[in-house]
Amino acid sequence: MGPMTKRATERPAAFTKPAHWTNDPAPPPVKAKDEQDPDGLSPTRYGDWVQKGIAIDF
């Protein structure tokens, strides 16, 4: 195995923190709403989209 590259653990001295950065903790996740899909199974939940009678997957 070749030589290991040292991992950066500190920011460079010239780095300035952007004004929009904050040290506040991330908000807790919001529970998803369980809505009825009028066309059947939700493609965002099951991963298949039907287009012109053909199931496609992105």
LUMGU-533187 format. One line per 8 residues: number of its first residue (from 1); their letters; for each residue x, y negated, z of N, C-alpha, C, CB. Coordinates in steps of 0.2 Angstrom, whole numbers, plus 5000, padded with zeros to 4 digits. Each point is the difference from the previous one (the first is absolute). Glycine has a CB too. Example, Ala and Ser with C-alpha at 12.3 -4.5 7.8 and 13.67 -1.06 7.14 Angstrom:
LUMGU-533187
1 = AS = 5066 5028 5039 4996 4994 5000 5004 4994 5000 4991 5006 5006 | 5007 4989 4990 5004 4994 5001 4996 4995 5003 5006 5003 4990
//
This chain:
LUMGU-533187
1 = MGPMTKRA = 5004 5006 5000 4996 4994 5000 5004 4994 5000 4991 5006 5006 | 5008 4989 4990 5004 4994 4999 4999 4995 5006 4999 5001 4988 | 5005 4994 5012 5000 4995 5006 4993 4997 5000 5012 4997 4999 | 4985 5002 5008 4994 4997 5001 5000 4993 5000 4997 5010 5007 | 4998 4987 4990 5000 4992 4999 4997 4998 5007 4998 5000 4988 | 5005 4995 5015 4998 4998 5007 4993 4996 4999 5012 4999 5004 | 4983 5003 5000 4993 4997 4999 5000 4993 5004 4995 5011 5000 | 5002 4984 4996 5000 4993 5003 4994 5001 5006 5003 4994 4988
9 = TERPAAFT = 4999 5003 5017 4996 5000 5006 4998 4993 5002 5005 5011 5004 | 4999 4984 4993 4998 4993 5002 5000 4996 4993 5006 5001 5011 | 4990 4994 4990 4999 4995 4994 5006 4996 4999 4988 5000 5002 | 5014 4998 4991 5006 4996 4999 4999 4994 5004 5001 5005 4988 | 5005 4991 5013 5000 4994 5004 4996 4995 4996 5011 5003 5005 | 4989 4997 4989 4997 4994 4996 4992 5001 4999 5011 4999 4994 | 4987 5007 5009 4992 5001 4999 4996 4996 5005 5003 5012 4997 | 4992 4985 5000 4995 4996 5004 4993 5003 4999 5007 4989 4999
17 = KPAHWTND = 4990 5012 5007 4994 5003 5000 4994 4996 4997 5004 5006 5010 | 4992 4996 4985 4995 4996 4997 4995 4998 5005 5001 5006 4990 | 4996 4988 5009 4995 4997 5005 4994 5005 5001 5004 4988 4996 | 4994 5016 5000 4994 5004 5001 5002 5006 5004 4995 4996 4989 | 5011 5006 5012 5001 5006 5004 4999 4998 5007 5009 5004 4992 | 4989 5002 5012 4998 4999 5007 5002 5006 5003 4990 4993 4998 | 5011 5006 5009 5001 5006 5004 4994 5003 5003 5011 4995 5003 | 4983 5003 4996 4994 5003 5002 4999 5007 4998 4995 4988 5000
25 = PAPPPVKA = 5003 5016 5004 4999 5007 4998 4994 5000 4995 5004 5004 5011 | 4996 5002 4985 4995 5001 4995 4993 5001 5003 5009 5005 4992 | 4986 4993 5005 4993 5001 5003 4999 5007 4999 4996 4989 4997 | 4999 5014 5008 4998 5007 4999 4996 5001 4994 5000 5001 5013 | 5001 5005 4984 4996 5001 4994 4992 5000 5001 5010 5007 4996 | 4987 4991 4999 4992 4999 5001 4997 5007 4997 5001 4987 4999 | 4995 5015 5004 4996 5007 4998 4997 4999 4994 4999 5003 5012 | 5002 5001 4983 4997 5000 4993 4992 5001 5001 5011 5004 4995
33 = KDEQDPDG = 4985 4992 5001 4993 5001 5000 4998 5006 4995 4999 4987 5002 | 4997 5017 5001 4998 5006 4996 4993 4998 4996 5005 5008 5009 | 4996 4990 4985 4995 4997 4996 4997 5006 4995 5004 4988 5001 | 4990 5012 4997 4998 5005 4996 5001 4998 4992 4991 5003 5008 | 5012 5001 4988 5001 4999 4993 4994 5002 4996 5013 5002 5002 | 4984 4993 4995 4994 5001 4996 5001 5005 4994 4996 4989 5003 | 5010 5012 4995 5002 5004 4994 5002 5007 5002 5003 4990 4994 | 4998 5012 5013 5002 5006 5002 5007 4999 5004 4995 5006 4990
41 = LSPTRYGD = 5010 4999 5009 5006 4999 5003 5004 4994 4999 5000 5013 5000 | 5003 4984 5005 5004 4994 4999 5006 5002 4997 4994 4994 5009 | 5008 5003 4985 5007 5001 4997 5005 4998 5004 4995 4999 4989 | 5005 4996 5015 5005 4997 5004 5001 5005 5006 4998 4988 4997 | 4997 5016 5005 5001 5005 5005 5003 5007 4997 4991 4994 5007 | 5006 5008 4988 5002 5006 4997 5005 5000 4994 4988 5004 5004 | 5014 4990 4994 5005 5000 4995 4999 5001 4993 5006 5004 5009 | 4987 4998 4989 4999 5001 4993 4995 4994 4998 5001 5013 5001
49 = WVQKGIAI = 5000 4985 4993 4996 4995 4997 4997 5003 4993 5007 4990 5005 | 4987 5009 4994 4997 5003 4994 4998 4994 4995 4995 5009 5007 | 5008 4992 4987 4999 4995 4995 4998 5003 4994 5009 4993 5005 | 4985 5005 4993 4997 5003 4994 5000 5008 5000 5004 4990 4993 | 4994 5013 5013 4999 5007 5001 5007 5003 5001 4990 5000 4994 | 5016 4997 5007 5006 5003 5001 5003 4998 5006 5002 5001 4988 | 5000 5004 5016 5003 4998 5007 5007 4998 4999 4993 5008 5006 | 5009 4986 4996 5007 4998 4999 5003 4998 5007 4997 4996 4989
57 = DF = 5009 5005 5012 5004 4998 5006 5005 4996 4998 4997 5011 5005 | 5004 4983 4999 5006 4996 4999 5006 5002 5002 4992 4991 5001
//
